[in-house]
Amino acid sequence: MKRKYQSIAKWCFLLALLTIWELSSVPQYLLPKPSSIVSEMISQWRILLAHSLYTIAESLSGLAIGLVIGVGLAILMDLLQVIREILYPILIVSQAIPIVAVAPLVVIWFGLGIGTKVGVVAFVTLFPVALNTLEGFRTIDPDALDLFRVMKASKVQIYRHLVIPHTLPYVFSGLKISATYAVVSAVIGEWLGAEKGLGIYMIRAMNTFRADRLFVSIVIVVVLSVAVFKMVDLLSRRFTSWFEERRLVS
């Protein structure tokens, strides 16, 4: 019952905020009203759909590549200490470099095609996946590992019944973090040059001083980011249901 009242209070607060915004006297070119934003979104829906599909394709492709590379790097760092000592500091340093500084280099190396935006997303998203997966490998119970070895389990059996089930929640944890960056990273890549995408739509709106269209694009980026996160969360619940149940019990 308490949670129900909290939910009602939250929606009432949001409705009050939107009402105050709608009734405010701030000039439209500075802060467009919610009704203007919705109206523009409806009138531009075909164009927005085309740009959104392009951006989401870049985001999901980059996220998938970042997942594969991140897990691959984690496996290498777990198997070989020399590789870990080399790669781990590089991964840490890479996250200290602003994405707006990396993206121009990617454009120079790979041009202005869709591969550039996918590469930017992959670069941003592989770090959380790699580190969380590596943490999963490090936290495997040594006693459980010894038990599998005593029972003469093969490496395939050890990975199938111990390593993968234990590490998979860590992989999805890193993937959830990456999912929150994927769409924004694609948009930043599009700012530097592209034919389609929400980043291009934003730049065109800014160059024509259309604040309403800027707000529309911001809303869509937020919605897409939440949608990608929810998709990853649903996949996590689907493939690690046993982990979710154990966490709820504890």
N, C-alpha and C positions, 0 to 999 in steps of 0.2 A: 504493500500500500504506500509506503514511504517513497519507494522508487517511482511509483505512478505519479505521485504529487510532484516529485522532482522533475519528471519528464514534462508534466503540464506547465510547471513554472519556467522551464527552459524555453518551451515553445512560446509562451506568453511574453517572455523577455525579448525573444527574437522578433515576434510580431510587433511589439512596442517600438523596438529599435527601427524596424523597417518603416513603421508609420511616421516616426519622427523624421526619418530621412526623407520620406516622400513629401512631408509638409514643410520641410526646411526651405529657406529662401536663398540658399546658396546658388549662384549662377550655374546653369546647366553645363556650360563649357568647362567648369571646374569640377563639379560633382553632379553628374546626371542622376535623376531620380530613378528608383527601382523600376517604375512603370516604363520609363524611357529605355532602360536597359533591356527589359523583357520585350518591349515592342521591337527594338532593333534586332534582338535575337530571333524573333519570329520572322521578321522581314528578310533577314539574311541567312535563314536556316540552310538553304542549299549550299551556299558558299561556305558557311561554317562547317557543314557536314563534310564537304570535300577536304577542307584544311584539317579538320579534326581526325579524319581517317588516315591522312598522310602522317600526321604527328604520332598517332597511336601506333601505326605500323612501325615507325622508327623506334618508338619507345619499347615496344614488345620485342622487336628484333634485337635491339641493343641489350635489353634485359636478359634475353635468352643467351646471347653470346657472352655477356658478363658472367652469367651463371656457370656456363661450361668452362670458361677460362678460370674463373675464381675457384671452382671445385678442383679443376686440374692442378692449379698452382698449390692449393692446400694439400692435395695428395702428394705432390712432389716434395713439398716442405716437410710433410710428415715422414716420408720414406727416407729422405736424404738430409742429414743435418747440414751438409755443406750448402745445399740448395737453400735451406731455410735461412742460414746465416747471410746468404747473398740477397735473397728476395725480400725477406721480411723488412729490412731497413728501407729498401726501395719502395715497397708498398706504403710504408709509413710516410716517407718523404713525398710520394705522389699525391697524398691527400692534403699536403700543405700547399700544393700549387693550386691557385684559383682556377676554376673551370673556364672563366673568361680569358685566362692566359693560355690554357691548353688548347681550347677550341680553334684559335687562329692557326696554330701549328698543324692541327689535324686537317684544316682546310688547305694549307700549303702542300701537305703531303698527299692528300687524297682527292683534292678538288672540291667542287660544290655539289656533287651528287648526293644521293640518299645515303651512300656508304659513309660519308663524313659524319652525318648526324648519328647514324648507328654506332660509329666508332666512338663518338663523344659519350653517348649513353653507356656503352660497354665499359669505357674507361672509368666512368664515375661509379658504376654499379658493381664492378668486380671486387672492389676492396672489401666491402662489408661481407660479401659471400665468402671470400677467401679466408678472412680472419675468423669468422664464426665457424666455418667448416673445420679449420685448423684447431680451434678450441674444442670442437666436438671430438676430434681424434685424440686430443690430449687428455680428455676427461673420461676416456673408456676405463672401466674398472679393471685394474691389473689382475685381480683375483678371478674375475670372469674370463679374462683372456687366458690365464693359466689353466683354468678348468677346461676350456675348449682344446687347448694343446694337450693336456693330459688325456683327454678323450679321443686323441688322434684325429681331430677335425682338420680337414684340408683348409687351405687359405680361402678357397671359394666359400666354404661353409662358414668360416669365421667371419668373412665380410658379409655374407648373406644374413646370418642369424645374430650377429653381434655388432659389427662395425657400422653397417648401414642403418639398422634400426636405431642405434644410439646417436648417430651423427645426423640423421635426416632432420630432426627438429632444429638443430643448429643451422643447417643449410637454409631451411625455410625462415629462420629468424633473421639471418643475413639478407635473404631475398626480400623480406618485408621492408627492411631498411632501404634496400636498393630501389624497391618499387616506388617509394616516396620521392626519389630523385629522378626517376626515369623520364617522366613527361617534361619536367622543368629542364633537364639536360638537353632533351631533343629541341625544345624551344630556343634555348641558348645557341645551339648549333645552327638553327634556322636563322637566327639574327645575323649571322655572319655571311649568309648567302644561301638562298634556296629558291625554288620555283613555287613551292606549295608549303603549307603548314601554318600552324597558329602563330609561330614566330614572325612569319612574313605578314600575316594578317595584322599582328600588333604593330609592326613597323609602318605599314600603310596607314593604319588608323592614327598613329602618332604623327606621321608626316602631314596628314590632312587635319590634324587637331580635332579628331573625333573621339572625345573622351568616352562617349557612350559605347563605342565599339571596343575601346581599350578595356572597359569594364566587362563587356561581353566575353572577350577573349580570356580575361583573368578568371572569370567564373567558370568557363569551359575547362581551362587548365586545371583548376582546383577539382572540378568534378571528375575529370579524367584521371587525375592523380589518385583520388580516393577510390575510383573504380578499379584501377590497377592494383592498389593495395588490397582491396576487398577480394579481388580475384585470387591473389597470392594467398590471402588468409583462408579462403575457401579451399584452395588446393592443399594448404597446410593441414586443415582440419580433416580433409579427405584422406591424405596419405599418412598422417601421424595421429589418427584418431585415438589410438591406444595411449599416446603421450598426453593428449588433451584430457582424456578420462582420468588418468593418473594424477594430473595436476589439479583437477577439480576435487578429487577425493582427498588429496593432501591439503 
